[in-house]
Amino acid sequence: MPCKRLTNTKVKVLKPPSGKSQEFHWDSETRGFCVRVTASGSKTWIVQARVHGKSKPFTNRAIRADSSRRSAAQSSGEAP
């Protein structure tokens, strides 16, 4: 998937992937930040961060893009 700035409006209209169990939509603004859309239509915010040199995904329960992005920036060490 190409990167795009994830906003509440854009995430709200994302459709479940056809023929796949899940699809990831990456944010162009915050590194390691994406939303996962499953075949059932469930959407989960994910922050991909490095822990002890290994990449690890962390799910975020926040509902809104702005609060999830702040959390992602803090987790990755970026300025929010």
Number of C-alpha atoms within 10 A of each C-alpha: 7 8 12 13 14 20 13 11 10 11 17 10 8 14 15 18 15 10 7 9 11 16 17 19 20 21 18 14 13 19 16 21 25 26 23 19 21 18 15 11 13 12 20 16 22 23 24 17 20 13 10 7 7 7 11 13 13 14 15 16 11 13 12 14 19 14 13 21 26 14 18 27 20 12 16 18 10 12 10 12
